[in-house]
Amino acid sequence: GWCPLSLTGTQITQLLLEPPWTPPVLWDQVTLICQGLGTPGATTWYKDRQHLREKKQDRFLVTESGNYKCHRPGTGLSPSISIRFLDDWLVLQVPARALLEGDNVTLRCRC
């Protein structure tokens, strides 16, 4: 599992992608997970800067492309994550996490 990052002792809200591959493809079920302090039922979701009133849980099933953020009362607003579903017959995917020079990387070819 992933844990919230700590910046000078302060917890921040994180937005994780499941499955952890990018770019996502239309035939995958893609879920965003909002991690941070506060009650999971108090999570607020945003898509393209629009408040999504009906979404209050810490997990969100993504059905369309867009820019997503979440807010947890204890740790605030997450960084934005851009989801752009591909409908190509062949897609090369990379891990949906920060990569550093020298990291070993597993690539996924989807068809």
VMD Tcl script that builds the backbone (N, CA, C; Angstrom):
set m [mol new atoms 333]
animate dup $m
set s [atomselect $m all]
$s set {name element resname resid chain x y z} {
  {N N GLY 1 A 0.803 -1.190 0.000}
  {CA C GLY 1 A 0.000 0.000 0.000}
  {C C GLY 1 A 0.845 1.252 0.000}
  {N N TRP 2 A 0.223 2.336 -0.394}
  {CA C TRP 2 A 0.863 3.642 -0.424}
  {C C TRP 2 A 0.457 4.411 0.813}
  {N N CYS 3 A 1.353 5.201 1.349}
  {CA C CYS 3 A 1.045 6.011 2.526}
  {C C CYS 3 A 1.126 7.479 2.144}
  {N N PRO 4 A 0.351 8.345 2.835}
  {CA C PRO 4 A 0.463 9.784 2.559}
  {C C PRO 4 A 1.894 10.264 2.759}
  {N N LEU 5 A 2.343 11.145 1.884}
  {CA C LEU 5 A 3.682 11.703 1.987}
  {C C LEU 5 A 3.750 12.679 3.146}
  {N N SER 6 A 4.932 12.925 3.612}
  {CA C SER 6 A 5.101 13.886 4.694}
  {C C SER 6 A 6.047 14.991 4.235}
  {N N LEU 7 A 5.599 16.233 4.303}
  {CA C LEU 7 A 6.430 17.384 3.995}
  {C C LEU 7 A 6.587 18.185 5.276}
  {N N THR 8 A 7.800 18.222 5.789}
  {CA C THR 8 A 8.104 18.889 7.058}
  {C C THR 8 A 7.089 18.527 8.131}
  {N N GLY 9 A 6.756 17.236 8.226}
  {CA C GLY 9 A 5.873 16.761 9.282}
  {C C GLY 9 A 4.397 16.929 8.995}
  {N N THR 10 A 4.017 17.476 7.852}
  {CA C THR 10 A 2.614 17.715 7.539}
  {C C THR 10 A 2.114 16.651 6.566}
  {N N GLN 11 A 0.960 16.069 6.864}
  {CA C GLN 11 A 0.346 15.103 5.966}
  {C C GLN 11 A -0.315 15.853 4.811}
  {N N ILE 12 A -0.280 15.253 3.615}
  {CA C ILE 12 A -0.960 15.850 2.464}
  {C C ILE 12 A -1.907 14.817 1.869}
  {N N THR 13 A -2.871 15.285 1.107}
  {CA C THR 13 A -3.809 14.401 0.427}
  {C C THR 13 A -3.166 13.885 -0.852}
  {N N GLN 14 A -3.303 12.576 -1.097}
  {CA C GLN 14 A -2.763 11.958 -2.296}
  {C C GLN 14 A -3.884 11.360 -3.118}
  {N N LEU 15 A -3.699 11.351 -4.428}
  {CA C LEU 15 A -4.643 10.746 -5.349}
  {C C LEU 15 A -3.919 9.631 -6.082}
  {N N LEU 16 A -4.392 8.394 -5.924}
  {CA C LEU 16 A -3.748 7.222 -6.511}
  {C C LEU 16 A -4.626 6.617 -7.593}
  {N N LEU 17 A -3.994 5.968 -8.557}
  {CA C LEU 17 A -4.674 5.355 -9.689}
  {C C LEU 17 A -4.621 3.843 -9.564}
  {N N GLU 18 A -5.756 3.178 -9.784}
  {CA C GLU 18 A -5.824 1.718 -9.724}
  {C C GLU 18 A -6.589 1.201 -10.931}
  {N N PRO 19 A -6.042 0.367 -11.801}
  {CA C PRO 19 A -4.679 -0.173 -11.737}
  {C C PRO 19 A -3.647 0.931 -11.977}
  {N N PRO 20 A -2.455 0.746 -11.427}
  {CA C PRO 20 A -1.457 1.822 -11.429}
  {C C PRO 20 A -0.687 1.955 -12.745}
  {N N TRP 21 A -1.404 2.043 -13.874}
  {CA C TRP 21 A -0.788 2.152 -15.196}
  {C C TRP 21 A -1.371 3.339 -15.940}
  {N N THR 22 A -0.522 4.002 -16.735}
  {CA C THR 22 A -0.981 5.117 -17.548}
  {C C THR 22 A -0.361 5.020 -18.937}
  {N N PRO 23 A -1.048 5.384 -19.985}
  {CA C PRO 23 A -2.418 5.891 -19.996}
  {C C PRO 23 A -3.418 4.750 -19.826}
  {N N PRO 24 A -4.571 5.031 -19.213}
  {CA C PRO 24 A -5.589 3.990 -19.078}
  {C C PRO 24 A -6.246 3.712 -20.434}
  {N N VAL 25 A -6.807 2.540 -20.557}
  {CA C VAL 25 A -7.509 2.171 -21.788}
  {C C VAL 25 A -8.993 2.004 -21.494}
  {N N LEU 26 A -9.818 2.192 -22.505}
  {CA C LEU 26 A -11.267 2.187 -22.324}
  {C C LEU 26 A -11.792 0.891 -21.720}
  {N N TRP 27 A -11.143 -0.230 -22.005}
  {CA C TRP 27 A -11.665 -1.507 -21.519}
  {C C TRP 27 A -11.217 -1.833 -20.099}
  {N N ASP 28 A -10.446 -0.963 -19.448}
  {CA C ASP 28 A -10.071 -1.145 -18.044}
  {C C ASP 28 A -11.078 -0.455 -17.130}
  {N N GLN 29 A -11.262 -0.990 -15.944}
  {CA C GLN 29 A -12.031 -0.316 -14.904}
  {C C GLN 29 A -11.033 0.476 -14.075}
  {N N VAL 30 A -11.086 1.803 -14.158}
  {CA C VAL 30 A -10.112 2.673 -13.512}
  {C C VAL 30 A -10.739 3.313 -12.280}
  {N N THR 31 A -10.038 3.196 -11.149}
  {CA C THR 31 A -10.509 3.762 -9.887}
  {C C THR 31 A -9.471 4.739 -9.357}
  {N N LEU 32 A -9.934 5.891 -8.893}
  {CA C LEU 32 A -9.079 6.832 -8.177}
  {C C LEU 32 A -9.295 6.623 -6.689}
  {N N ILE 33 A -8.212 6.691 -5.916}
  {CA C ILE 33 A -8.277 6.514 -4.472}
  {C C ILE 33 A -7.712 7.774 -3.821}
  {N N CYS 34 A -8.511 8.380 -2.946}
  {CA C CYS 34 A -8.098 9.590 -2.241}
  {C C CYS 34 A -7.604 9.190 -0.853}
  {N N GLN 35 A -6.328 9.482 -0.564}
  {CA C GLN 35 A -5.750 9.148 0.733}
  {C C GLN 35 A -5.367 10.420 1.468}
  {N N GLY 36 A -5.659 10.436 2.758}
  {CA C GLY 36 A -5.314 11.573 3.590}
  {C C GLY 36 A -6.022 11.445 4.923}
  {N N LEU 37 A -5.848 12.441 5.761}
  {CA C LEU 37 A -6.484 12.429 7.067}
  {C C LEU 37 A -7.949 12.819 6.937}
  {N N GLY 38 A -8.697 12.572 7.980}
  {CA C GLY 38 A -10.115 12.917 7.969}
  {C C GLY 38 A -10.962 11.693 7.666}
  {N N THR 39 A -12.251 11.846 7.753}
  {CA C THR 39 A -13.200 10.762 7.536}
  {C C THR 39 A -13.337 10.469 6.046}
  {N N PRO 40 A -13.155 9.186 5.611}
  {CA C PRO 40 A -13.284 8.868 4.192}
  {C C PRO 40 A -14.627 9.296 3.607}
  {N N GLY 41 A -15.701 9.205 4.367}
  {CA C GLY 41 A -17.021 9.600 3.881}
  {C C GLY 41 A -17.158 11.094 3.640}
  {N N ALA 42 A -16.163 11.868 4.050}
  {CA C ALA 42 A -16.199 13.317 3.858}
  {C C ALA 42 A -15.364 13.755 2.657}
  {N N THR 43 A -14.917 12.812 1.846}
  {CA C THR 43 A -14.117 13.128 0.675}
  {C C THR 43 A -14.963 13.874 -0.360}
  {N N THR 44 A -14.422 14.947 -0.905}
  {CA C THR 44 A -15.074 15.694 -1.978}
  {C C THR 44 A -14.262 15.511 -3.251}
  {N N TRP 45 A -14.945 15.236 -4.350}
  {CA C TRP 45 A -14.297 15.000 -5.641}
  {C C TRP 45 A -14.561 16.153 -6.595}
  {N N TYR 46 A -13.576 16.416 -7.471}
  {CA C TYR 46 A -13.693 17.445 -8.495}
  {C C TYR 46 A -13.244 16.867 -9.834}
  {N N LYS 47 A -13.984 17.205 -10.883}
  {CA C LYS 47 A -13.608 16.837 -12.247}
  {C C LYS 47 A -13.637 18.100 -13.080}
  {N N ASP 48 A -12.505 18.417 -13.711}
  {CA C ASP 48 A -12.390 19.614 -14.533}
  {C C ASP 48 A -12.873 20.857 -13.775}
  {N N ARG 49 A -12.435 20.964 -12.522}
  {CA C ARG 49 A -12.743 22.091 -11.621}
  {C C ARG 49 A -14.212 22.167 -11.210}
  {N N GLN 50 A -14.987 21.158 -11.543}
  {CA C GLN 50 A -16.403 21.120 -11.155}
  {C C GLN 50 A -16.575 20.201 -9.949}
  {N N HIS 51 A -17.304 20.638 -8.949}
  {CA C HIS 51 A -17.578 19.862 -7.749}
  {C C HIS 51 A -18.541 18.722 -8.102}
  {N N LEU 52 A -18.201 17.494 -7.725}
  {CA C LEU 52 A -19.071 16.340 -7.964}
  {C C LEU 52 A -19.803 16.036 -6.663}
  {N N ARG 53 A -20.972 16.550 -6.494}
  {CA C ARG 53 A -21.717 16.441 -5.234}
  {C C ARG 53 A -22.028 15.012 -4.817}
  {N N GLU 54 A -22.281 14.133 -5.774}
  {CA C GLU 54 A -22.742 12.794 -5.426}
  {C C GLU 54 A -21.624 11.849 -4.979}
  {N N LYS 55 A -20.380 12.267 -5.034}
  {CA C LYS 55 A -19.257 11.393 -4.706}
  {C C LYS 55 A -18.701 11.741 -3.334}
  {N N LYS 56 A -18.892 10.870 -2.326}
  {CA C LYS 56 A -18.437 11.172 -0.965}
  {C C LYS 56 A -17.460 10.127 -0.406}
  {N N GLN 57 A -17.228 9.044 -1.104}
  {CA C GLN 57 A -16.339 8.007 -0.608}
  {C C GLN 57 A -14.899 8.261 -1.047}
  {N N ASP 58 A -13.940 7.508 -0.473}
  {CA C ASP 58 A -12.536 7.710 -0.802}
  {C C ASP 58 A -12.123 7.016 -2.097}
  {N N ARG 59 A -13.034 6.252 -2.721}
  {CA C ARG 59 A -12.764 5.587 -4.003}
  {C C ARG 59 A -13.760 6.119 -5.029}
  {N N PHE 60 A -13.272 6.337 -6.266}
  {CA C PHE 60 A -14.108 6.923 -7.307}
  {C C PHE 60 A -13.861 6.173 -8.611}
  {N N LEU 61 A -14.894 5.557 -9.168}
  {CA C LEU 61 A -14.789 4.851 -10.440}
  {C C LEU 61 A -14.848 5.878 -11.562}
  {N N VAL 62 A -13.802 5.949 -12.363}
  {CA C VAL 62 A -13.711 6.927 -13.446}
  {C C VAL 62 A -14.304 6.328 -14.711}
  {N N THR 63 A -15.243 7.048 -15.315}
  {CA C THR 63 A -15.892 6.560 -16.533}
  {C C THR 63 A -15.635 7.451 -17.739}
  {N N GLU 64 A -15.007 8.618 -17.518}
  {CA C GLU 64 A -14.713 9.505 -18.637}
  {C C GLU 64 A -13.424 10.272 -18.385}
  {N N SER 65 A -12.810 10.691 -19.488}
  {CA C SER 65 A -11.563 11.449 -19.407}
  {C C SER 65 A -11.794 12.779 -18.711}
  {N N GLY 66 A -10.741 13.293 -18.074}
  {CA C GLY 66 A -10.823 14.589 -17.415}
  {C C GLY 66 A -9.689 14.776 -16.431}
  {N N ASN 67 A -9.683 15.924 -15.758}
  {CA C ASN 67 A -8.711 16.227 -14.711}
  {C C ASN 67 A -9.417 16.112 -13.368}
  {N N TYR 68 A -8.901 15.252 -12.502}
  {CA C TYR 68 A -9.554 14.936 -11.234}
  {C C TYR 68 A -8.710 15.389 -10.051}
  {N N LYS 69 A -9.408 15.817 -8.977}
  {CA C LYS 69 A -8.797 16.142 -7.686}
  {C C LYS 69 A -9.741 15.643 -6.604}
  {N N CYS 70 A -9.201 15.488 -5.397}
  {CA C CYS 70 A -10.050 15.175 -4.255}
  {C C CYS 70 A -9.647 16.056 -3.086}
  {N N HIS 71 A -10.555 16.194 -2.132}
  {CA C HIS 71 A -10.310 17.002 -0.942}
  {C C HIS 71 A -10.690 16.189 0.286}
  {N N ARG 72 A -9.777 16.128 1.252}
  {CA C ARG 72 A -10.052 15.511 2.550}
  {C C ARG 72 A -9.961 16.598 3.600}
  {N N PRO 73 A -10.941 16.692 4.515}
  {CA C PRO 73 A -10.965 17.771 5.505}
  {C C PRO 73 A -9.684 17.886 6.339}
  {N N GLY 74 A -9.027 16.754 6.639}
  {CA C GLY 74 A -7.844 16.810 7.493}
  {C C GLY 74 A -6.571 17.221 6.789}
  {N N THR 75 A -6.501 17.033 5.451}
  {CA C THR 75 A -5.245 17.281 4.739}
  {C C THR 75 A -5.405 18.141 3.489}
  {N N GLY 76 A -6.610 18.526 3.142}
  {CA C GLY 76 A -6.806 19.472 2.050}
  {C C GLY 76 A -6.937 18.843 0.677}
  {N N LEU 77 A -6.637 19.649 -0.330}
  {CA C LEU 77 A -6.829 19.300 -1.736}
  {C C LEU 77 A -5.622 18.535 -2.264}
  {N N SER 78 A -5.888 17.495 -3.050}
  {CA C SER 78 A -4.816 16.700 -3.652}
  {C C SER 78 A -4.280 17.396 -4.895}
  {N N PRO 79 A -3.101 16.981 -5.349}
  {CA C PRO 79 A -2.666 17.397 -6.683}
  {C C PRO 79 A -3.634 16.815 -7.721}
  {N N SER 80 A -3.691 17.431 -8.875}
  {CA C SER 80 A -4.574 16.991 -9.951}
  {C C SER 80 A -3.977 15.785 -10.677}
  {N N ILE 81 A -4.844 14.899 -11.150}
  {CA C ILE 81 A -4.401 13.789 -11.993}
  {C C ILE 81 A -5.243 13.832 -13.268}
  {N N SER 82 A -4.563 13.735 -14.396}
  {CA C SER 82 A -5.235 13.788 -15.687}
  {C C SER 82 A -5.474 12.363 -16.185}
  {N N ILE 83 A -6.734 12.070 -16.469}
  {CA C ILE 83 A -7.099 10.752 -17.004}
  {C C ILE 83 A -7.552 10.945 -18.443}
  {N N ARG 84 A -6.863 10.321 -19.371}
  {CA C ARG 84 A -7.225 10.367 -20.786}
  {C C ARG 84 A -7.293 8.928 -21.288}
  {N N PHE 85 A -8.509 8.431 -21.397}
  {CA C PHE 85 A -8.688 7.058 -21.857}
  {C C PHE 85 A -8.307 6.948 -23.335}
  {N N LEU 86 A -7.597 5.883 -23.681}
  {CA C LEU 86 A -7.233 5.615 -25.068}
  {C C LEU 86 A -8.103 4.495 -25.610}
  {N N ASP 87 A -8.480 4.619 -26.857}
  {CA C ASP 87 A -9.291 3.607 -27.519}
  {C C ASP 87 A -8.523 2.999 -28.684}
  {N N ASP 88 A -7.194 3.015 -28.596}
  {CA C ASP 88 A -6.364 2.448 -29.653}
  {C C ASP 88 A -6.315 0.931 -29.529}
  {N N TRP 89 A -6.000 0.248 -30.608}
  {CA C TRP 89 A -5.937 -1.212 -30.563}
  {C C TRP 89 A -4.641 -1.706 -29.939}
  {N N LEU 90 A -3.632 -0.824 -29.817}
  {CA C LEU 90 A -2.365 -1.190 -29.195}
  {C C LEU 90 A -1.887 -0.018 -28.342}
  {N N VAL 91 A -1.660 -0.260 -27.033}
  {CA C VAL 91 A -1.278 0.814 -26.103}
  {C C VAL 91 A -0.087 0.363 -25.272}
  {N N LEU 92 A 0.946 1.220 -25.200}
  {CA C LEU 92 A 2.096 0.980 -24.329}
  {C C LEU 92 A 1.866 1.755 -23.039}
  {N N GLN 93 A 1.853 1.054 -21.893}
  {CA C GLN 93 A 1.596 1.687 -20.602}
  {C C GLN 93 A 2.850 1.699 -19.742}
  {N N VAL 94 A 2.938 2.738 -18.890}
  {CA C VAL 94 A 4.025 2.880 -17.922}
  {C C VAL 94 A 3.408 2.983 -16.530}
  {N N PRO 95 A 4.193 2.728 -15.483}
  {CA C PRO 95 A 3.651 2.862 -14.122}
  {C C PRO 95 A 3.165 4.291 -13.861}
  {N N ALA 96 A 2.031 4.407 -13.178}
  {CA C ALA 96 A 1.444 5.711 -12.850}
  {C C ALA 96 A 2.012 6.205 -11.525}
  {N N ARG 97 A 3.298 6.418 -11.481}
  {CA C ARG 97 A 3.979 6.934 -10.292}
  {C C ARG 97 A 5.190 7.721 -10.765}
  {N N ALA 98 A 5.723 8.527 -9.881}
  {CA C ALA 98 A 6.910 9.303 -10.220}
  {C C ALA 98 A 8.086 8.364 -10.454}
  {N N LEU 99 A 8.802 8.583 -11.537}
  {CA C LEU 99 A 9.975 7.783 -11.857}
  {C C LEU 99 A 11.217 8.662 -11.778}
  {N N LEU 100 A 12.282 8.068 -11.280}
  {CA C LEU 100 A 13.551 8.770 -11.173}
  {C C LEU 100 A 14.567 8.115 -12.095}
  {N N GLU 101 A 15.529 8.889 -12.544}
  {CA C GLU 101 A 16.585 8.351 -13.390}
  {C C GLU 101 A 17.266 7.197 -12.675}
  {N N GLY 102 A 17.434 6.095 -13.380}
  {CA C GLY 102 A 18.060 4.909 -12.803}
  {C C GLY 102 A 17.065 3.887 -12.292}
  {N N ASP 103 A 15.788 4.248 -12.178}
  {CA C ASP 103 A 14.761 3.291 -11.747}
  {C C ASP 103 A 14.586 2.198 -12.796}
  {N N ASN 104 A 14.371 0.970 -12.333}
  {CA C ASN 104 A 13.955 -0.085 -13.236}
  {C C ASN 104 A 12.471 0.103 -13.503}
  {N N VAL 105 A 12.075 0.016 -14.767}
  {CA C VAL 105 A 10.688 0.269 -15.148}
  {C C VAL 105 A 10.151 -0.908 -15.925}
  {N N THR 106 A 8.979 -1.384 -15.519}
  {CA C THR 106 A 8.282 -2.412 -16.276}
  {C C THR 106 A 7.241 -1.725 -17.143}
  {N N LEU 107 A 7.257 -2.036 -18.439}
  {CA C LEU 107 A 6.281 -1.492 -19.375}
  {C C LEU 107 A 5.239 -2.575 -19.665}
  {N N ARG 108 A 4.030 -2.118 -20.016}
  {CA C ARG 108 A 2.943 -3.039 -20.336}
  {C C ARG 108 A 2.426 -2.717 -21.727}
  {N N CYS 109 A 2.332 -3.740 -22.581}
  {CA C CYS 109 A 1.784 -3.563 -23.919}
  {C C CYS 109 A 0.391 -4.182 -23.910}
  {N N ARG 110 A -0.627 -3.361 -24.225}
  {CA C ARG 110 A -2.029 -3.818 -24.195}
  {C C ARG 110 A -2.597 -3.828 -25.599}
  {N N CYS 111 A -3.321 -4.893 -25.927}
  {CA C CYS 111 A -3.981 -4.948 -27.229}
  {C C CYS 111 A -5.297 -5.681 -27.120}
}
mol reanalyze $m
mol bondsrecalc $m
mol representation Tube
mol addrep $m
